[in-house]
């Protein structure tokens, strides 16, 4: 019987020439694109943070930024997972030049450059504009709840804090009385120790009592600042989280109540590029509209022609804010359909003078033109959140606190725009040495 011949297989074979990791990375891959992109960026905001001449030389910001961007682009955001990939994934190894920064270094780089991520978002957006991916003829804005780095089970309401504070204070007092009664026994128990250390149960109760008092004082301070009344007290159900106190319990359409931040974005219709971002601990969207619209102009140098938004942004002030800026606004006034009442009888003629601002908007959306514009809202903005949360898997912040989470959200949005630029086929307009993936494959086939 004839024996089958197999290809040679030898795990101990020697390489005749030293290998280059670059040779293992496809020239039209995302890793190669991020490598070229970062090399073209102005890294001054990142370099400015390294002004301390003492200590060990740090890893170059270009190296760390390439690794971080590629990690977020491929759903590898944990600093420990990135550290693992630096030893096993040739794309990460290539971007790091085979350096092996550990997870602490990666995490510290992310925390240290939160402000620079805002500048990175603006610079990537400028590249998208130069590549023709941003038109600002029609933009849509929306918000989505993203889980904070905290559990909703680590939160407590104000009335529960009052109850628990009294209970813990009584328990601490009881433990102190008991300690005084057993001084003689304590000497035998502690041996050579000082004898005045607090028992473990005292330490834990005292720590919980301290945290509850701090949270209670913070809620009371917020109530006074919000109302301007020095005697104001928080609502009984007002909550504060012990892990990330700046996050809030919010209602998510798909996940119920979550401990979260409210992430907002303005998305351009041309290529679904994010042109402005916001992050807040406010569970409602309405108050963010004017600032987001102004951010579009600050980021791009131009105002959008039309703005589309759902009913969460509907208010007379927001409608007026768009009008005052010369922007054609289309804001839903409720959950009902905003199509024409019938195809043959949309509103016509002069708008009645007695209509309120919101009623005028409802009438505008009932016209054929208004319905056609507003119908584009879902197709423009909602897929972006789907790409970020579902495709990329970004559903929870890694960092705590509103400021830190804001920097991470800007990083996520910058990565989203990098992906749009990479897949657009227009990157060669801003990166002269870069050829679109399709063009490279075509050239290689011809060659």
C-alpha positions as CSV (number, residue, x, y, z in Angstrom):
1,X,0.0,0.0,0.0
2,X,1.4,3.4,-1.0
3,X,2.2,5.7,2.0
4,X,0.8,9.3,1.8
5,X,3.4,12.0,1.6
6,X,3.0,15.0,3.9
7,X,4.6,18.4,3.9
8,X,7.8,18.8,6.0
9,X,7.0,19.6,9.7
10,X,9.9,20.5,12.0
11,X,9.4,22.7,15.0
12,X,13.1,23.0,15.6
13,X,14.1,24.2,12.1
14,X,16.4,27.3,12.1
15,X,15.8,30.5,10.2
16,X,18.6,31.4,7.8
17,X,17.8,35.1,8.0
18,X,16.6,37.1,11.0
19,X,12.8,37.6,10.6
20,X,11.0,41.0,10.6
21,X,7.6,41.1,12.3
22,X,6.6,43.6,9.6
23,X,6.7,40.8,7.0
24,X,4.1,38.9,9.0
25,X,1.6,41.8,8.9
26,X,-0.5,42.3,5.8
27,X,0.3,45.6,4.2
28,X,-3.3,46.5,3.7
29,X,-4.4,45.4,7.2
30,X,-5.9,47.6,10.0
31,X,-2.7,47.2,12.0
32,X,-0.6,48.6,9.1
33,X,-3.1,51.4,8.7
34,X,-2.9,52.4,12.3
35,X,0.9,52.3,12.2
36,X,0.9,54.7,9.2
37,X,-1.8,56.9,10.8
38,X,-0.1,57.4,14.1
39,X,3.2,58.2,12.4
40,X,1.4,61.0,10.6
41,X,-0.3,62.5,13.7
42,X,0.9,65.4,15.8
43,X,1.8,63.7,19.1
44,X,2.6,67.0,20.9
45,X,-0.3,66.5,23.3
46,X,1.0,63.1,24.3
47,X,4.7,64.2,24.4
48,X,3.9,67.2,26.6
49,X,2.9,64.8,29.5
50,X,6.5,63.4,29.6
51,X,8.4,66.5,30.9
52,X,10.0,64.8,33.9
53,X,13.7,64.2,33.1
54,X,14.2,61.8,36.1
55,X,13.4,58.2,36.2
56,X,13.6,55.3,33.8
57,X,13.0,56.2,30.1
58,X,9.3,55.6,29.3
59,X,8.0,53.8,26.2
60,X,7.5,56.2,23.3
61,X,3.9,57.6,23.1
62,X,3.7,56.5,19.4
63,X,4.3,52.9,20.5
64,X,1.7,53.0,23.3
65,X,-0.9,54.9,21.2
66,X,-0.6,52.4,18.3
67,X,-1.1,49.5,20.7
68,X,-4.0,51.1,22.5
69,X,-5.8,52.2,19.3
70,X,-5.5,48.7,17.8
71,X,-6.7,47.1,21.0
72,X,-9.8,49.3,21.1
73,X,-10.4,48.8,17.3
74,X,-10.4,45.0,17.8
75,X,-12.3,44.8,21.0
76,X,-9.2,44.2,23.2
77,X,-9.5,47.0,25.8
78,X,-8.3,45.4,29.1
79,X,-4.7,46.3,29.8
80,X,-4.1,42.7,30.9
81,X,-5.5,41.3,27.6
82,X,-3.4,43.8,25.7
83,X,-0.3,42.6,27.6
84,X,-1.1,39.0,26.6
85,X,-1.5,40.0,23.0
86,X,1.9,41.7,22.9
87,X,3.4,38.2,23.5
88,X,1.1,36.2,21.1
89,X,-0.4,38.4,18.4
90,X,1.9,39.5,15.5
91,X,-0.2,42.6,14.9
92,X,0.3,43.8,18.4
93,X,4.0,42.7,18.3
94,X,4.5,44.7,15.1
95,X,2.9,47.8,16.4
96,X,5.0,47.6,19.6
97,X,8.2,46.8,17.8
98,X,8.2,43.6,19.9
99,X,8.4,45.7,23.1
100,X,6.5,44.2,26.1
101,X,5.0,47.0,28.2
102,X,3.1,45.4,31.1
103,X,-0.6,46.0,32.0
104,X,0.3,48.6,34.6
105,X,2.2,50.6,32.1
106,X,-0.6,50.3,29.6
107,X,-3.2,51.3,32.2
108,X,-1.1,54.3,33.3
109,X,-0.7,55.5,29.8
110,X,-4.4,55.5,29.3
111,X,-5.1,57.4,32.5
112,X,-2.2,59.8,31.9
113,X,-3.4,61.0,28.5
114,X,-7.1,61.5,29.0
115,X,-6.9,65.1,27.8
116,X,-4.8,64.1,24.8
117,X,-7.5,61.7,23.7
118,X,-9.7,64.8,23.1
119,X,-7.1,66.3,20.9
120,X,-6.7,62.9,19.1
121,X,-10.5,62.9,18.3
122,X,-10.3,66.3,16.8
123,X,-7.2,65.4,14.7
124,X,-8.7,62.2,13.4
125,X,-11.9,64.1,12.6
126,X,-9.9,66.6,10.6
127,X,-8.4,63.8,8.5
128,X,-11.9,62.5,7.8
129,X,-12.9,65.9,6.6
130,X,-9.9,66.2,4.3
131,X,-10.7,62.8,2.9
132,X,-14.2,64.0,2.0
133,X,-16.1,61.9,4.6
134,X,-17.8,64.8,6.3
135,X,-20.4,67.0,4.5
136,X,-22.5,68.5,7.4
137,X,-25.5,68.7,5.1
138,X,-27.5,66.5,7.5
139,X,-26.4,65.2,10.9
140,X,-28.2,63.2,13.6
141,X,-27.6,63.2,17.3
142,X,-28.6,60.7,20.0
143,X,-27.5,59.3,23.3
144,X,-26.9,55.8,24.7
145,X,-26.3,54.5,28.2
146,X,-22.9,52.9,28.7
147,X,-22.2,51.0,32.0
148,X,-19.9,52.7,34.4
149,X,-17.0,50.8,36.0
150,X,-19.3,50.2,39.0
151,X,-22.2,47.9,40.1
152,X,-25.6,49.3,40.7
153,X,-25.7,47.0,43.8
154,X,-23.0,49.2,45.3
155,X,-25.3,52.2,45.4
156,X,-27.6,53.3,48.3
157,X,-30.5,55.8,48.5
158,X,-30.4,58.8,50.8
159,X,-33.1,57.5,53.1
160,X,-31.3,54.1,53.4
161,X,-28.1,56.0,54.2
162,X,-29.8,57.8,57.1
163,X,-31.1,54.5,58.4
164,X,-27.8,52.6,58.0
165,X,-25.8,55.4,59.5
166,X,-27.7,55.2,62.7
167,X,-27.5,51.4,62.8
168,X,-23.8,51.3,62.1
169,X,-23.1,54.1,64.6
170,X,-24.9,52.1,67.3
171,X,-23.0,48.9,66.4
172,X,-19.6,50.8,66.6
173,X,-20.6,52.2,70.0
174,X,-21.6,48.8,71.2
175,X,-18.2,47.3,70.1
176,X,-16.3,50.1,71.9
177,X,-18.3,49.5,75.2
178,X,-17.6,45.8,74.9
179,X,-13.9,46.5,74.3
180,X,-13.7,48.5,77.5
181,X,-15.2,45.7,79.5
182,X,-12.7,43.1,78.4
183,X,-9.4,45.0,78.8
184,X,-7.9,42.2,80.9
185,X,-8.8,39.5,78.5
186,X,-7.4,41.6,75.6
187,X,-3.9,41.6,77.2
188,X,-3.8,37.8,76.9
189,X,-5.3,37.9,73.4
190,X,-2.8,40.4,71.9
191,X,0.3,39.1,73.6
192,X,3.2,41.5,72.6
193,X,1.1,43.7,70.5
194,X,0.2,47.2,71.7
195,X,-3.2,46.0,72.8
196,X,-5.0,49.1,71.4
197,X,-5.6,47.8,67.9
198,X,-9.2,47.8,66.7
199,X,-10.8,44.4,66.3
200,X,-11.6,43.4,62.7
201,X,-15.3,43.9,63.0
202,X,-14.7,47.4,64.3
203,X,-12.5,48.3,61.3
204,X,-15.1,47.1,58.7
205,X,-18.1,48.7,60.4
206,X,-16.1,51.9,61.0
207,X,-15.1,51.9,57.3
208,X,-18.7,51.4,56.1
209,X,-19.9,54.1,58.4
210,X,-17.3,56.5,57.1
211,X,-18.2,55.8,53.4
212,X,-21.9,56.2,54.1
213,X,-21.3,59.5,55.9
214,X,-19.2,60.8,53.0
215,X,-21.9,59.7,50.4
216,X,-24.7,61.2,52.6
217,X,-22.8,64.5,52.9
218,X,-22.2,64.6,49.1
219,X,-25.9,64.1,48.4
220,X,-26.7,66.9,50.8
221,X,-24.2,69.2,49.2
222,X,-25.6,68.5,45.7
223,X,-29.1,69.2,46.9
224,X,-28.0,72.6,48.3
225,X,-26.1,73.5,45.2
226,X,-28.9,72.5,42.9
227,X,-31.6,74.4,44.7
228,X,-29.6,77.3,46.1
229,X,-31.3,76.6,49.4
230,X,-28.9,76.1,52.3
231,X,-31.6,74.1,54.1
232,X,-32.4,71.8,51.2
233,X,-32.1,68.0,51.7
234,X,-31.9,65.3,49.1
235,X,-34.9,63.4,47.8
236,X,-35.3,60.2,49.8
237,X,-34.7,58.1,46.7
238,X,-31.6,60.0,45.6
239,X,-28.8,57.5,45.1
240,X,-25.0,57.6,45.2
241,X,-22.7,54.8,44.2
242,X,-19.7,53.9,46.4
243,X,-17.5,52.6,43.6
244,X,-18.0,55.4,41.0
245,X,-19.9,58.2,42.8
246,X,-20.2,60.3,39.7
247,X,-22.2,57.7,37.7
248,X,-25.9,57.4,38.1
249,X,-28.6,54.7,37.9
250,X,-30.2,55.1,34.4
251,X,-32.8,53.3,32.4
252,X,-31.5,51.6,29.3
253,X,-33.8,50.5,26.5
254,X,-32.2,47.1,26.2
255,X,-30.7,46.4,29.7
256,X,-33.2,47.9,32.2
257,X,-31.7,49.9,35.0
258,X,-27.9,50.2,34.9
259,X,-25.2,52.1,36.8
260,X,-24.1,54.2,33.8
261,X,-23.1,57.4,32.1
262,X,-25.1,58.9,29.2
263,X,-22.9,59.0,26.1
264,X,-23.9,61.3,23.3
265,X,-22.7,61.8,19.7
266,X,-23.5,63.8,16.6
267,X,-23.0,61.7,13.4
268,X,-22.6,63.0,9.9
269,X,-24.8,61.4,7.2
270,X,-22.0,61.1,4.5
271,X,-20.0,58.2,6.1
272,X,-21.3,58.0,9.7
273,X,-18.3,59.9,11.1
274,X,-18.8,61.2,14.6
275,X,-18.4,65.0,14.6
276,X,-19.1,65.8,18.2
277,X,-19.3,63.9,21.5
278,X,-20.5,64.4,25.0
279,X,-20.7,62.3,28.2
280,X,-22.7,63.2,31.3
281,X,-24.3,61.7,34.4
282,X,-27.6,63.2,33.3
283,X,-30.0,60.4,32.3
284,X,-32.0,62.7,30.1
285,X,-30.7,63.9,26.7
286,X,-32.5,67.2,26.2
287,X,-30.1,69.5,28.0
288,X,-27.1,68.4,25.8
289,X,-28.4,69.6,22.4
290,X,-27.1,73.2,22.3
291,X,-23.6,72.3,23.5
292,X,-23.4,69.4,21.0
293,X,-24.4,71.5,18.1
294,X,-21.9,74.2,19.1
295,X,-19.2,71.4,19.5
296,X,-19.8,70.4,15.8
297,X,-18.9,73.9,14.7
298,X,-15.9,74.1,17.1
299,X,-14.6,70.7,15.9
300,X,-15.1,71.2,12.1
301,X,-15.2,74.9,11.6
302,X,-18.8,74.7,10.2
303,X,-22.4,74.5,11.3
304,X,-24.5,71.6,10.1
305,X,-27.3,72.5,7.7
306,X,-29.8,70.2,9.2
307,X,-30.0,68.5,12.6
308,X,-32.2,65.4,13.3
309,X,-33.0,64.3,16.9
310,X,-35.5,62.1,18.6
311,X,-38.1,63.1,21.2
312,X,-35.6,62.9,24.0
313,X,-34.3,66.3,22.8
314,X,-37.6,68.0,22.3
315,X,-38.1,71.2,24.1
316,X,-39.0,74.7,23.1
317,X,-35.6,75.9,24.2
318,X,-33.8,73.4,21.9
319,X,-36.0,74.2,18.9
320,X,-35.3,77.9,19.5
321,X,-31.5,77.2,19.9
322,X,-31.4,75.6,16.4
323,X,-33.4,78.4,14.9
324,X,-31.1,81.0,16.5
325,X,-28.1,79.3,14.9
326,X,-29.7,79.3,11.5
327,X,-30.0,75.5,11.5
328,X,-32.9,73.6,10.0
329,X,-34.0,71.4,12.9
330,X,-36.2,68.2,12.9
331,X,-36.9,67.1,16.4
332,X,-39.5,64.5,17.2
333,X,-42.3,65.8,19.5
334,X,-43.5,62.4,20.7
335,X,-43.3,58.7,20.1
336,X,-46.0,58.7,17.5
337,X,-45.3,58.4,13.8
338,X,-44.3,61.7,12.1
339,X,-45.2,60.8,8.6
340,X,-47.9,62.7,6.7
341,X,-51.4,62.1,8.0
342,X,-52.2,60.8,4.6
343,X,-50.3,60.8,1.3
344,X,-52.9,63.1,-0.2
345,X,-53.4,65.7,2.6
346,X,-50.2,66.9,4.3
347,X,-50.5,70.2,6.0
348,X,-50.7,73.2,3.6
349,X,-51.0,76.9,3.8
350,X,-50.1,79.4,6.4
351,X,-49.0,78.1,9.8
352,X,-51.6,79.2,12.4
353,X,-50.2,82.0,14.6
354,X,-51.5,80.4,17.8
355,X,-49.3,77.3,17.5
356,X,-46.6,76.8,20.2
357,X,-43.0,76.2,19.2
358,X,-43.5,72.4,19.8
359,X,-46.7,72.3,17.8
360,X,-45.0,74.1,14.9
361,X,-42.3,71.4,14.9
362,X,-44.9,68.7,14.9
363,X,-46.6,70.3,11.9
364,X,-43.2,70.6,10.1
365,X,-42.5,66.9,10.7
366,X,-46.0,66.0,9.3
367,X,-45.1,67.5,5.9
368,X,-43.7,65.2,3.1
369,X,-40.4,67.1,3.3
370,X,-40.2,67.0,7.1
371,X,-41.0,63.3,7.1
372,X,-38.4,62.5,4.5
373,X,-35.7,64.3,6.5
374,X,-36.6,62.9,9.9
375,X,-36.8,59.3,8.4
376,X,-33.1,59.4,7.9
377,X,-32.3,59.9,11.6
378,X,-32.2,56.2,12.6
379,X,-30.1,55.2,9.6
380,X,-27.5,57.9,10.4
381,X,-26.9,57.7,14.2
382,X,-28.2,54.4,15.5
383,X,-25.9,52.1,13.5
384,X,-23.0,54.0,15.0
385,X,-23.9,53.0,18.6
386,X,-24.5,49.5,17.3
387,X,-21.1,49.3,15.8
388,X,-19.5,50.6,19.0
389,X,-21.5,48.5,21.5
390,X,-22.2,45.3,19.6
391,X,-19.5,45.0,16.9
392,X,-16.7,46.4,18.9
393,X,-18.1,45.2,22.2
394,X,-17.6,48.5,24.1
395,X,-20.4,48.3,26.7
396,X,-18.6,49.3,29.9
397,X,-16.1,52.0,30.8
398,X,-12.7,50.8,32.1
399,X,-12.1,54.1,34.0
400,X,-14.0,55.6,36.9
401,X,-15.2,59.2,37.3
402,X,-16.8,61.5,34.8
403,X,-13.6,63.1,33.7
404,X,-11.8,59.8,33.1
405,X,-14.8,58.2,31.4
406,X,-15.1,61.3,29.1
407,X,-11.5,60.8,27.9
408,X,-12.2,57.1,27.3
409,X,-15.4,57.9,25.3
410,X,-13.4,60.3,23.1
411,X,-10.9,57.6,22.5
412,X,-13.7,55.2,21.5
413,X,-15.2,57.8,19.1
414,X,-11.7,58.5,17.6
415,X,-11.2,54.7,17.0
416,X,-14.7,54.6,15.4
417,X,-13.7,57.4,13.0
418,X,-10.3,55.7,12.3
419,X,-12.3,52.6,11.2
420,X,-14.5,54.7,8.9
421,X,-11.4,56.3,7.3
422,X,-9.7,52.9,6.9
423,X,-12.6,51.3,5.2
424,X,-13.6,54.3,3.1
425,X,-11.0,53.9,0.3
426,X,-10.2,57.6,0.7
427,X,-7.3,57.4,3.2
428,X,-4.7,57.9,0.5
429,X,-5.9,61.5,0.3
430,X,-4.5,62.2,3.8
431,X,-1.9,59.5,4.0
432,X,0.1,59.7,0.7
433,X,1.9,56.4,1.2
434,X,-1.3,54.5,1.9
435,X,-3.2,52.6,-0.8
436,X,-6.8,51.4,-0.2
437,X,-7.0,47.7,0.5
438,X,-8.9,47.0,-2.8
439,X,-6.3,49.0,-4.8
440,X,-3.4,47.1,-3.2
441,X,-5.0,43.7,-3.9
442,X,-5.6,44.9,-7.5
443,X,-2.0,46.1,-8.0
444,X,-0.6,42.9,-6.5
445,X,-2.8,40.8,-8.9
446,X,-1.5,42.8,-11.9
447,X,2.0,42.4,-10.7
